Every structure is written in structure tokens, then in C-alpha cells.
Amino acid sequence: GFIYSRSGNPTRTVLETCLASLEDGKYALVYSSGLGATTAAVGLLSAGDHIICGDDVYGGTNRHFSSCCKKIGIDATFIDLVQLNNLNKAIKPNTK
């Protein structure tokens, strides 16, 4: 059963199951906020990794990448994604 919403709830479970099915995946994860999803994704990175982010991203995400990630050795580059060639220019060997 569902005891505590943070560890699972029926609505979220249905959405995760549907998304996994749509993407031919075994699992999918959903989060209650974008920053929650961002924090989970950053948790997959290691010191020395590099990420690329659009320069018009939500302010909380910008601060998370600029401050928190920097403290743990993850480098973030913010680019204007209106010009897609900026993406190729920003890629480094350690970009994840």
C-alpha cells in the first residue's frame, strides 16, 4: 500500500507506468517539482563532469548549477540554445 506520499502514491505510480510504457522502458520516474528532478539528475554526476544548460533556465536551476554543483566539482556552461550551433561549441570531453 501507499503509506507516505514521498515514497509513492497512486497517481504518481500510474503516471510513471504510463510514461515507461510510452517510451518502451522498464521504469520511469516523476518528481513533484522541476528542481527535484534536476537534483536527482545531478546525483548521477561526479566531480569533474560537465553539463550544458540553456541560459534562460529557471532561476533556481541556474543557482543550483552555478553554486551547488560548483561546490562538488561539477562544471556548468550556460548557453543560448536559440542558436543550436552553440551546443556543439559547448561540448567538452567530460560533458554528460
N, CA, C and O atoms as a GROMACS GRO file, in nm:
protein
  384
    1GLY      N    1   0.078  -0.118   0.000
    1GLY     CA    2   0.000   0.000   0.000
    1GLY      C    3   0.085   0.127   0.000
    1GLY      O    4   0.208   0.123   0.007
    2PHE      N    5   0.017   0.236  -0.008
    2PHE     CA    6   0.080   0.367  -0.008
    2PHE      C    7   0.066   0.428   0.131
    2PHE      O    8  -0.044   0.462   0.174
    3ILE      N    9   0.178   0.442   0.200
    3ILE     CA   10   0.176   0.492   0.336
    3ILE      C   11   0.219   0.638   0.341
    3ILE      O   12   0.159   0.718   0.413
    4TYR      N   13   0.322   0.672   0.265
    4TYR     CA   14   0.380   0.806   0.272
    4TYR      C   15   0.401   0.856   0.131
    4TYR      O   16   0.470   0.792   0.052
    5SER      N   17   0.342   0.969   0.098
    5SER     CA   18   0.338   1.018  -0.040
    5SER      C   19   0.476   1.036  -0.103
    5SER      O   20   0.490   1.017  -0.224
    6ARG      N   21   0.576   1.072  -0.024
    6ARG     CA   22   0.708   1.095  -0.082
    6ARG      C   23   0.770   0.966  -0.137
    6ARG      O   24   0.850   0.971  -0.230
    7SER      N   25   0.732   0.852  -0.081
    7SER     CA   26   0.788   0.725  -0.129
    7SER      C   27   0.698   0.659  -0.232
    7SER      O   28   0.731   0.552  -0.284
    8GLY      N   29   0.586   0.719  -0.263
    8GLY     CA   30   0.498   0.666  -0.366
    8GLY      C   31   0.354   0.703  -0.339
    8GLY      O   32   0.310   0.712  -0.225
    9ASN      N   33   0.281   0.726  -0.447
    9ASN     CA   34   0.137   0.748  -0.435
    9ASN      C   35   0.070   0.697  -0.562
    9ASN      O   36   0.136   0.686  -0.666
   10PRO      N   37  -0.059   0.665  -0.555
   10PRO     CA   38  -0.125   0.601  -0.669
   10PRO      C   39  -0.119   0.684  -0.798
   10PRO      O   40  -0.097   0.629  -0.906
   11THR      N   41  -0.138   0.813  -0.788
   11THR     CA   42  -0.138   0.898  -0.907
   11THR      C   43   0.000   0.898  -0.973
   11THR      O   44   0.010   0.884  -1.095
   12ARG      N   45   0.103   0.912  -0.894
   12ARG     CA   46   0.239   0.913  -0.948
   12ARG      C   47   0.274   0.777  -1.007
   12ARG      O   48   0.339   0.770  -1.112
   13THR      N   49   0.233   0.670  -0.943
   13THR     CA   50   0.262   0.536  -0.993
   13THR      C   51   0.198   0.513  -1.129
   13THR      O   52   0.261   0.456  -1.218
   14VAL      N   53   0.074   0.558  -1.146
   14VAL     CA   54   0.007   0.543  -1.276
   14VAL      C   55   0.081   0.622  -1.383
   14VAL      O   56   0.103   0.572  -1.493
   15LEU      N   57   0.120   0.746  -1.352
   15LEU     CA   58   0.194   0.828  -1.449
   15LEU      C   59   0.327   0.763  -1.485
   15LEU      O   60   0.362   0.757  -1.603
   16GLU      N   61   0.401   0.715  -1.386
   16GLU     CA   62   0.530   0.651  -1.413
   16GLU      C   63   0.512   0.527  -1.501
   16GLU      O   64   0.592   0.504  -1.593
   17THR      N   65   0.410   0.449  -1.474
   17THR     CA   66   0.383   0.329  -1.554
   17THR      C   67   0.348   0.367  -1.698
   17THR      O   68   0.397   0.304  -1.792
   18CYS      N   69   0.265   0.468  -1.714
   18CYS     CA   70   0.227   0.514  -1.849
   18CYS      C   71   0.348   0.568  -1.926
   18CYS      O   72   0.366   0.536  -2.044
   19LEU      N   73   0.429   0.650  -1.861
   19LEU     CA   74   0.547   0.706  -1.929
   19LEU      C   75   0.645   0.597  -1.968
   19LEU      O   76   0.701   0.600  -2.078
   20ALA      N   77   0.667   0.501  -1.881
   20ALA     CA   78   0.758   0.391  -1.914
   20ALA      C   79   0.705   0.314  -2.034
   20ALA      O   80   0.782   0.278  -2.123
   21SER      N   81   0.576   0.289  -2.037
   21SER     CA   82   0.516   0.217  -2.149
   21SER      C   83   0.528   0.296  -2.280
   21SER      O   84   0.562   0.240  -2.384
   22LEU      N   85   0.500   0.426  -2.275
   22LEU     CA   86   0.510   0.510  -2.394
   22LEU      C   87   0.652   0.513  -2.452
   22LEU      O   88   0.670   0.524  -2.573
   23GLU      N   89   0.751   0.504  -2.364
   23GLU     CA   90   0.891   0.511  -2.406
   23GLU      C   91   0.955   0.374  -2.421
   23GLU      O   92   1.077   0.363  -2.437
   24ASP      N   93   0.874   0.269  -2.415
   24ASP     CA   94   0.925   0.131  -2.420
   24ASP      C   95   1.032   0.108  -2.316
   24ASP      O   96   1.131   0.039  -2.341
   25GLY      N   97   1.013   0.164  -2.199
   25GLY     CA   98   1.109   0.149  -2.089
   25GLY      C   99   1.053   0.059  -1.982
   25GLY      O  100   0.934   0.031  -1.976
   26LYS      N  101   1.142   0.014  -1.897
   26LYS     CA  102   1.100  -0.069  -1.784
   26LYS      C  103   1.047   0.017  -1.670
   26LYS      O  104   0.951  -0.020  -1.603
   27TYR      N  105   1.110   0.133  -1.650
   27TYR     CA  106   1.072   0.222  -1.540
   27TYR      C  107   1.072   0.367  -1.589
   27TYR      O  108   1.133   0.400  -1.691
   28ALA      N  109   1.003   0.450  -1.515
   28ALA     CA  110   1.009   0.595  -1.533
   28ALA      C  111   0.996   0.656  -1.394
   28ALA      O  112   0.936   0.597  -1.304
   29LEU      N  113   1.052   0.773  -1.377
   29LEU     CA  114   1.041   0.844  -1.251
   29LEU      C  115   0.983   0.982  -1.275
   29LEU      O  116   1.018   1.049  -1.372
   30VAL      N  117   0.894   1.024  -1.188
   30VAL     CA  118   0.841   1.160  -1.194
   30VAL      C  119   0.863   1.226  -1.058
   30VAL      O  120   0.873   1.159  -0.956
   31TYR      N  121   0.871   1.357  -1.060
   31TYR     CA  122   0.900   1.434  -0.940
   31TYR      C  123   0.796   1.543  -0.923
   31TYR      O  124   0.731   1.582  -1.020
   32SER      N  125   0.780   1.590  -0.802
   32SER     CA  126   0.679   1.693  -0.774
   32SER      C  127   0.723   1.832  -0.818
   32SER      O  128   0.642   1.924  -0.822
   33SER      N  129   0.851   1.848  -0.852
   33SER     CA  130   0.899   1.978  -0.898
   33SER      C  131   1.015   1.959  -0.995
   33SER      O  132   1.082   1.855  -0.995
   34GLY      N  133   1.036   2.059  -1.076
   34GLY     CA  134   1.148   2.054  -1.169
   34GLY      C  135   1.282   2.052  -1.099
   34GLY      O  136   1.374   1.983  -1.142
   35LEU      N  137   1.293   2.126  -0.989
   35LEU     CA  138   1.419   2.127  -0.916
   35LEU      C  139   1.445   1.993  -0.847
   35LEU      O  140   1.560   1.953  -0.830
   36GLY      N  141   1.338   1.924  -0.809
   36GLY     CA  142   1.353   1.790  -0.755
   36GLY      C  143   1.410   1.696  -0.860
   36GLY      O  144   1.499   1.615  -0.830
   37ALA      N  145   1.360   1.706  -0.982
   37ALA     CA  146   1.411   1.624  -1.092
   37ALA      C  147   1.555   1.662  -1.125
   37ALA      O  148   1.639   1.575  -1.151
   38THR      N  149   1.584   1.791  -1.124
   38THR     CA  150   1.720   1.839  -1.151
   38THR      C  151   1.818   1.785  -1.047
   38THR      O  152   1.926   1.739  -1.082
   39THR      N  153   1.781   1.792  -0.921
   39THR     CA  154   1.867   1.744  -0.813
   39THR      C  155   1.892   1.594  -0.828
   39THR      O  156   2.004   1.548  -0.806
   40ALA      N  157   1.789   1.519  -0.865
   40ALA     CA  158   1.807   1.375  -0.885
   40ALA      C  159   1.902   1.347  -1.001
   40ALA      O  160   1.987   1.259  -0.991
   41ALA      N  161   1.888   1.422  -1.110
   41ALA     CA  162   1.976   1.402  -1.225
   41ALA      C  163   2.120   1.437  -1.191
   41ALA      O  164   2.212   1.366  -1.231
   42VAL      N  165   2.141   1.545  -1.117
   42VAL     CA  166   2.276   1.585  -1.077
   42VAL      C  167   2.338   1.477  -0.988
   42VAL      O  168   2.460   1.458  -0.989
   43GLY      N  169   2.256   1.407  -0.913
   43GLY     CA  170   2.305   1.299  -0.829
   43GLY      C  171   2.371   1.186  -0.906
   43GLY      O  172   2.443   1.105  -0.848
   44LEU      N  173   2.346   1.180  -1.036
   44LEU     CA  174   2.409   1.079  -1.122
   44LEU      C  175   2.546   1.122  -1.172
   44LEU      O  176   2.619   1.043  -1.232
   45LEU      N  177   2.581   1.248  -1.148
   45LEU     CA  178   2.708   1.303  -1.195
   45LEU      C  179   2.816   1.289  -1.089
   45LEU      O  180   2.789   1.261  -0.973
   46SER      N  181   2.940   1.311  -1.132
   46SER     CA  182   3.055   1.302  -1.042
   46SER      C  183   3.141   1.426  -1.056
   46SER      O  184   3.131   1.499  -1.155
   47ALA      N  185   3.225   1.449  -0.956
   47ALA     CA  186   3.322   1.559  -0.964
   47ALA      C  187   3.402   1.544  -1.093
   47ALA      O  188   3.445   1.435  -1.128
   48GLY      N  189   3.421   1.656  -1.162
   48GLY     CA  190   3.494   1.655  -1.288
   48GLY      C  191   3.403   1.647  -1.410
   48GLY      O  192   3.450   1.667  -1.522
   49ASP      N  193   3.274   1.619  -1.390
   49ASP     CA  194   3.180   1.616  -1.502
   49ASP      C  195   3.141   1.757  -1.542
   49ASP      O  196   3.157   1.853  -1.466
   50HIS      N  197   3.089   1.769  -1.664
   50HIS     CA  198   3.048   1.897  -1.720
   50HIS      C  199   2.906   1.883  -1.773
   50HIS      O  200   2.871   1.782  -1.833
   51ILE      N  201   2.825   1.985  -1.750
   51ILE     CA  202   2.689   1.987  -1.804
   51ILE      C  203   2.667   2.116  -1.881
   51ILE      O  204   2.733   2.218  -1.858
   52ILE      N  205   2.573   2.110  -1.973
   52ILE     CA  206   2.534   2.226  -2.054
   52ILE      C  207   2.389   2.257  -2.022
   52ILE      O  208   2.306   2.167  -2.013
   53CYS      N  209   2.359   2.384  -2.007
   53CYS     CA  210   2.224   2.426  -1.972
   53CYS      C  211   2.189   2.552  -2.051
   53CYS      O  212   2.274   2.636  -2.077
   54GLY      N  213   2.064   2.564  -2.089
   54GLY     CA  214   2.018   2.685  -2.153
   54GLY      C  215   2.032   2.805  -2.061
   54GLY      O  216   2.010   2.793  -1.940
   55ASP      N  217   2.068   2.919  -2.117
   55ASP     CA  218   2.092   3.037  -2.033
   55ASP      C  219   1.965   3.104  -1.982
   55ASP      O  220   1.972   3.196  -1.901
   56ASP      N  221   1.850   3.058  -2.028
   56ASP     CA  222   1.723   3.116  -1.982
   56ASP      C  223   1.647   3.021  -1.890
   56ASP      O  224   1.524   3.029  -1.878
   57VAL      N  225   1.720   2.931  -1.825
   57VAL     CA  226   1.660   2.832  -1.737
   57VAL      C  227   1.604   2.898  -1.610
   57VAL      O  228   1.643   3.009  -1.576
   58TYR      N  229   1.514   2.830  -1.544
   58TYR     CA  230   1.456   2.875  -1.417
   58TYR      C  231   1.568   2.916  -1.321
   58TYR      O  232   1.670   2.849  -1.312
   59GLY      N  233   1.547   3.026  -1.249
   59GLY     CA  234   1.650   3.081  -1.161
   59GLY      C  235   1.701   2.984  -1.056
   59GLY      O  236   1.820   2.984  -1.026
   60GLY      N  237   1.612   2.902  -1.000
   60GLY     CA  238   1.655   2.804  -0.900
   60GLY      C  239   1.748   2.700  -0.959
   60GLY      O  240   1.843   2.657  -0.894
   61THR      N  241   1.721   2.660  -1.082
   61THR     CA  242   1.808   2.564  -1.150
   61THR      C  243   1.942   2.628  -1.180
   61THR      O  244   2.047   2.565  -1.163
   62ASN      N  245   1.940   2.752  -1.226
   62ASN     CA  246   2.065   2.824  -1.253
   62ASN      C  247   2.150   2.832  -1.127
   62ASN      O  248   2.270   2.803  -1.131
   63ARG      N  249   2.089   2.870  -1.015
   63ARG     CA  250   2.164   2.878  -0.889
   63ARG      C  251   2.216   2.742  -0.845
   63ARG      O  252   2.327   2.730  -0.794
   64HIS      N  253   2.134   2.638  -0.866
   64HIS     CA  254   2.178   2.503  -0.828
   64HIS      C  255   2.302   2.463  -0.908
   64HIS      O  256   2.399   2.413  -0.851
   65PHE      N  257   2.298   2.485  -1.038
   65PHE     CA  258   2.413   2.451  -1.122
   65PHE      C  259   2.533   2.540  -1.092
   65PHE      O  260   2.646   2.493  -1.086
   66SER      N  261   2.509   2.670  -1.074
   66SER     CA  262   2.618   2.765  -1.053
   66SER      C  263   2.683   2.754  -0.916
   66SER      O  264   2.804   2.775  -0.903
   67SER      N  265   2.606   2.720  -0.816
   67SER     CA  266   2.658   2.720  -0.680
   67SER      C  267   2.679   2.579  -0.626
   67SER      O  268   2.792   2.539  -0.596
   68CYS      N  269   2.571   2.504  -0.613
   68CYS     CA  270   2.580   2.370  -0.551
   68CYS      C  271   2.668   2.276  -0.633
   68CYS      O  272   2.754   2.207  -0.577
   69CYS      N  273   2.648   2.273  -0.763
   69CYS     CA  274   2.728   2.183  -0.847
   69CYS      C  275   2.875   2.223  -0.845
   69CYS      O  276   2.964   2.138  -0.841
   70LYS      N  277   2.899   2.352  -0.849
   70LYS     CA  278   3.038   2.400  -0.846
   70LYS      C  279   3.108   2.353  -0.720
   70LYS      O  280   3.225   2.315  -0.725
   71LYS      N  281   3.038   2.354  -0.606
   71LYS     CA  282   3.097   2.312  -0.479
   71LYS      C  283   3.138   2.165  -0.480
   71LYS      O  284   3.230   2.126  -0.407
   72ILE      N  285   3.071   2.083  -0.561
   72ILE     CA  286   3.105   1.940  -0.565
   72ILE      C  287   3.185   1.904  -0.691
   72ILE      O  288   3.200   1.786  -0.724
   73GLY      N  289   3.234   2.006  -0.760
   73GLY     CA  290   3.324   1.983  -0.872
   73GLY      C  291   3.259   1.953  -1.005
   73GLY      O  292   3.323   1.897  -1.094
   74ILE      N  293   3.133   1.990  -1.020
   74ILE     CA  294   3.064   1.973  -1.148
   74ILE      C  295   3.056   2.109  -1.216
   74ILE      O  296   3.006   2.205  -1.157
   75ASP      N  297   3.105   2.116  -1.338
   75ASP     CA  298   3.113   2.241  -1.413
   75ASP      C  299   2.989   2.258  -1.501
   75ASP      O  300   2.949   2.163  -1.569
   76ALA      N  301   2.930   2.374  -1.499
   76ALA     CA  302   2.812   2.403  -1.582
   76ALA      C  303   2.844   2.517  -1.678
   76ALA      O  304   2.903   2.618  -1.640
   77THR      N  305   2.803   2.499  -1.803
   77THR     CA  306   2.814   2.602  -1.905
   77THR      C  307   2.673   2.641  -1.946
   77THR      O  308   2.593   2.555  -1.982
   78PHE      N  309   2.643   2.769  -1.942
   78PHE     CA  310   2.512   2.820  -1.982
   78PHE      C  311   2.523   2.880  -2.121
   78PHE      O  312   2.609   2.964  -2.147
   79ILE      N  313   2.436   2.836  -2.211
   79ILE     CA  314   2.443   2.882  -2.350
   79ILE      C  315   2.305   2.925  -2.400
   79ILE      O  316   2.202   2.886  -2.346
   80ASP      N  317   2.308   3.006  -2.505
   80ASP     CA  318   2.187   3.046  -2.576
   80ASP      C  319   2.150   2.932  -2.671
   80ASP      O  320   2.218   2.910  -2.771
   81LEU      N  321   2.042   2.861  -2.639
   81LEU     CA  322   2.003   2.747  -2.721
   81LEU      C  323   1.917   2.785  -2.841
   81LEU      O  324   1.874   2.698  -2.917
   82VAL      N  325   1.890   2.916  -2.858
   82VAL     CA  326   1.820   2.959  -2.978
   82VAL      C  327   1.908   2.928  -3.099
   82VAL      O  328   1.858   2.892  -3.205
   83GLN      N  329   2.038   2.944  -3.081
   83GLN     CA  330   2.135   2.909  -3.185
   83GLN      C  331   2.192   2.771  -3.152
   83GLN      O  332   2.282   2.760  -3.068
   84LEU      N  333   2.141   2.668  -3.217
   84LEU     CA  334   2.181   2.532  -3.181
   84LEU      C  335   2.329   2.503  -3.203
   84LEU      O  336   2.382   2.411  -3.141
   85ASN      N  337   2.396   2.579  -3.289
   85ASN     CA  338   2.539   2.556  -3.307
   85ASN      C  339   2.617   2.588  -3.179
   85ASN      O  340   2.730   2.542  -3.163
   86ASN      N  341   2.557   2.665  -3.088
   86ASN     CA  342   2.621   2.690  -2.958
   86ASN      C  343   2.636   2.562  -2.878
   86ASN      O  344   2.729   2.548  -2.798
   87LEU      N  345   2.545   2.468  -2.900
   87LEU     CA  346   2.551   2.341  -2.827
   87LEU      C  347   2.677   2.264  -2.865
   87LEU      O  348   2.749   2.217  -2.778
   88ASN      N  349   2.703   2.250  -2.992
   88ASN     CA  350   2.824   2.179  -3.036
   88ASN      C  351   2.951   2.246  -2.985
   88ASN      O  352   3.047   2.178  -2.948
   89LYS      N  353   2.951   2.378  -2.982
   89LYS     CA  354   3.069   2.451  -2.935
   89LYS      C  355   3.093   2.430  -2.786
   89LYS      O  356   3.207   2.437  -2.740
   90ALA      N  357   2.987   2.405  -2.709
   90ALA     CA  358   2.999   2.394  -2.563
   90ALA      C  359   3.036   2.254  -2.516
   90ALA      O  360   3.076   2.236  -2.401
   91ILE      N  361   3.025   2.156  -2.603
   91ILE     CA  362   3.053   2.017  -2.563
   91ILE      C  363   3.202   1.999  -2.537
   91ILE      O  364   3.286   2.039  -2.617
   92LYS      N  365   3.231   1.937  -2.423
   92LYS     CA  366   3.369   1.906  -2.382
   92LYS      C  367   3.382   1.754  -2.368
   92LYS      O  368   3.280   1.684  -2.365
   93PRO      N  369   3.502   1.703  -2.359
   93PRO     CA  370   3.519   1.558  -2.341
   93PRO      C  371   3.448   1.504  -2.216
   93PRO      O  372   3.409   1.387  -2.213
   94ASN      N  373   3.432   1.586  -2.114
   94ASN     CA  374   3.370   1.541  -1.990
   94ASN      C  375   3.223   1.580  -1.977
   94ASN      O  376   3.164   1.570  -1.870
   95THR      N  377   3.163   1.625  -2.089
   95THR     CA  378   3.022   1.663  -2.088
   95THR      C  379   2.936   1.538  -2.077
   95THR      O  380   2.955   1.440  -2.148
   96LYS      N  381   2.842   1.546  -1.988
   96LYS     CA  382   2.748   1.434  -1.970
   96LYS      C  383   2.617   1.474  -2.027
   96LYS      O  384   2.522   1.396  -2.024
   0.00000   0.00000   0.00000
